[in-house]
Amino acid sequence: MPLLELTPDGLYCRAGDFHIDPWAPVARAMVTHAHADRARSGSAAYLTARPGVELVRSRVGDGAEVQPVEYGESVVLGDVQVSLHPAGHILGSAQIRIEHRGEVWVVAGDFNPAPDPTCTAFEPLRCHTFVTEGTFGLPIFRWTPEAELAADIHAWWRTNQEAGRASLLFADPLGKAQRVLARLDASIGPICADSAVEAFNAVYRANGIRLPATQSDAARGALILAPPGADRRAFGTVSTALVSGWMRIRGTRRRQSLDRGFALSDHADWPNLLAAIDATCAETVWVTHGFRGPLVHWLQEHGRRAVAIETRFGEAA
């Protein structure tokens, strides 16, 4: 029997009696990170990496039992040893390493090996079976170097200032917004943050992550960070842009009535997916969501034992 199995509640480790990122209430949940599709309320107990514990509590409720675990700390659950290791996705994101009688599985959750000043860098882990995401599992998905992307955002911002417009930049409020904010040049003008973004900014700053100062009022010439669902009419005369990996697909910007699109994600792009999988030296790879089929097909063609596993995780950006 494999060390992990797919149940109606999600991935389950019978030897340790815990679920990983369950989508229904369970007795014990190991949480890879605090995005809403991973940290769901209702479980009796949670374990998560210490840097993300406040974020997880904000999802599952202050009254929930949430046990923080240091990166690399070994915890015995039933007949297995479990440890959490950085995933490079958002603050506190973790890969879950499970060892049982000499066999090692790693569940990566969502991850990104690209450098990011807002979270601990991705740690490659060797294992027998690697459970990976496939969110952007197609060769078309290759991110622009982040220094170059920041320069593009700054140029767009300055152009809008010259035209008397504010710059409304849509980004997921947890993770993506902070990843962008950390690279903004505050000398260009004021930076404003929607309340949903600022709530997570506060948690990042409390964890020692350096972010430029933000304000709530949209001043003249400002760059405004807001969630994708924010009403652009509330910000006056603006030029709009979205930071998302989906901006790599031709026509996406036009369909969403945006002036600009910047292709960046807190998920691994195609080259980093393949490099991360290679670094594990895993004999078997499970692909849990995203472009599962193409990634599995590519891995099989290149000599790996790979299978697609159906999960209920939401679409990422």
N, C-alpha and C positions, 0 to 999 in steps of 0.2 A: 504494500500500500504506500502511495506517495506521502511525503511528509505533510503536504498541504492538499486539501481537497476543496472543490467548489460546492458550497451548500446554498440553500435558498437565502441564507443570511449573508453570504459572502465567503471569502477565503477562510478556511478553518484549519487550525493545527490541532489534530486530535491528541497528539502526544503531550502537548502543552496546555490543551483546553483553552484556546483563545482564538478570536477572529482578528483578521487584519482589515482595517477600514470597512467594517460591516455596514450594510445598508439597511439593517433592521436592528432593534435593540437586542443585545446579547449579554451574557454574564461578564465577559472580559473582552475589551476591545484594545488592540494595539493600533494606534493612530499614526500614520506616516506624516501627516501635516494638517493644517487647520483650514484648508478650503472646504466649502460646505458639502461637497460630494464625498469627502473623506471623514470629516468629524461630524457625526450625526448624534443627536441627543437620544436619551432613553436607555443607554446601556448601564449596567450596574457599576462597572469600574472601567477606567481608561488608563493606559500607559502611553506616554509620548515623550519626545525629547525635551529636555528642560528649557532650551531657548524659546520653544513655541508653546509653553504651557499656558500662558495668559491668552494666547490666540485660540487655543483649543477650548479653554474654559468659556471664552466668549461665544463659542458655537454650541457647546453642550450644556451650558448653564452653570452658574456659580455653585450650586448645590451638589453638583456631580462629583464623584470621587475620581480625581485625576492625579495619577502618580507620575511625577517627572523623573526621567532617567537621563543621566549624563551620556553624552556621546562616548561610545566605546565601553561603557559600563556593562558588565555581564549580569544578567538576571536569570535565575532558575525558575522556570514555570513547568510544573509537572516533571516530565522526563527530558526536557530540552533546556539548552542554554540560549538565551536571546540577548542580543545587543543591538543598539541603534547607532547608525553611522550617517554622517552628513550626506544629503542628497542634492544640495545646491539649487533647490527649487524656490523656496521662500524661507523666511526666518523660521527656524525650528524644524524644517523638513528633514525626514530621516528615511534611510533604507533600513529594513529590518533583517538582521542576520539570525538564522535559526540553525542550531547545531544539535544533531541527535545521533548518537552512536557512530560518530565519525563522518556522518553525512551533513553537508552544509547547503542550505538554501538561502538565497537573498531575495527579498521582495523590495524592489527599488521604489515603489510608489511613483510619484511624478518626480523627475529629476532633470538636472541640467549641469553638465560638466563645465560650461563656459564660466569664466571668472565673473563674480558678482560681489560688490562690496557690501551688499545688504544681507548676506547670509554666509554661513560656513561653507567652504568649498567642497564640492562633491568628492567623495572618497571611493576609489575603485576597490572592489572586494572580490576575492577569488571564491568560487563556490562550485558545487556540482550542478545545481539548477538555479537559473536566474529568472526571476519574474519581472518583466519589463513592461513599461508602457509603450504604445506605438502611436501616440498622439499625432506626431508629424512624421510618420513612417513612410515617406515617399522621397525620392531623390530631389524633387523640386524644392523641398524645404531646407534652405541653407541661409542662416542669418547673417546679415551685414555685421562686420566688426563693430562693437558697441561704441568705440571712439568715433568711428565714421558716422554711425547713426546719430550720436549726440550732436555732431557738427551739422547734420542735416536738419535736426530739430531746431537747433539754434538759428540756422539760416532762415527757416520758415518763420520762426518767431520774430526775427528782425524785420523781415519783409512785411509781416502783418503790422508791426509797430509803425513802419513808414507809411502804411496805408490807413492808419488810424483804427485798426481792428485789434481786438483781443484774440489770443490764441487758445482755443478750447481743445485740449488734448485728452481724448478718452483713453482710459486704461483701467484694467481690473483693479479695484481698490486695495486688494491684499496681494502684495508681491510684485506685480507688474508696475504699479504706480510708484512704489518705493525704489524699484530697480531703475526707473527712468529718473525720478527725482534726484537720486544720488549722483547722477551725471549731468545735471543741469547747471549752467553757469548763472548764478544769481546776480552777477554784475550787469546782465543784459536788461533786467527789469524785475518787477515784483513777481513772485510765484504764489499763486493762490491754490488752495486745496478745498474741494468739496468736503462736507462734514464726514461723509462715508470714508473718504480717503484719509482725512486727518485723524480719525479715530484709530486707524491702524498705524499711521505715522507715529502717534504717541507711544504705542507699544514698542515699535522699532527703536525709537529714541531711548526709551526706558531700558532697553537691552544693549545700549551702547553703540547703536548704529548711527553714524553721522549722516544727517540729511540737511540740505539747505533749509533755512527758515521759510515758513509758509504763513500766509495770512488768509482770512476768510473772505474779505471784501475784494471783489474784482476791480483792482485799480487800473488806470489807463496804461495800456501797453503790457498788460500782465499775460503770463502764461497760466492757464487754469487747468489743473488736473481734476478730472471727474470720472465717475463710472460710466460705462457705455450707455446705460439707460437714462442718464441725466437729460433733462429737457434743455436743449440748447437755447431756447427762447428766453430762458431765465438769465442769460449772461449778456444780453445786448447784441451789438454788432460783433460777430466773431468769424474767424476762419476755423474750420473743424478738421481734426485729424484723429486717427485711431492707431494705437500701438498694439499690434497683434501679429502672431505668426501667419494668420490667414491672409494678411496683406500681401503675401508672396503669390497668391493666386490672382491671375489677371481678371479684372472686372469686379473684384470684391468691393473696392473703394466706391466705385460708381453705384453699385447696388445699394450701398448704405448711405448714399448722398453725402459723401465726405469730400473735403477739398484735398486732403492728403492722407497717405497711409504709410506707416513705418513698420517694416517687418522685423519684429523682435518678439521673443517669447521667453517665459521662464521654464519652458520645456526644452529638451534636447532637440536639435535639428538632426537631419539625416546623418551627416558625418559623425556627429557626437553620439548618436544612438549606436551606430555600428562600432565606434571605438570603445564605448563603454561595455558593450556586449563582449567584444574581443578581450578586454582587460580582465573579465571574470574567469576566462578559460572554462566556462561552463559547458558541460556535456549536453545539457538540455536547456532550452529557453522557452518560457511561457510568455506569450504576448497578450496583455489583458484588455487593451482598449485602443481606440484610435484606428489607424490604418493597419489593422491586425493582419489581414490577408496578404497584402503586398510584402510586409516585413517578414512574415513567416515564410512566404514563397522564396524571398531573396536568401534568407538564412538556410533554408533547405537546399537551395541550389548551390550554396557554398559550403555544404558538408555538415551543417549543424542539425541536430534533432530539435525541431521547433514546432510548437502547437499554439493555436489560437484559443484563448479562454474568454468566454463571454462574461462581461461584468456590467454593472449599472452606473459606472462613473460618467459624469457629465462631460460635455464638450469643453475643451480648454481653448485658450487663446495664446 
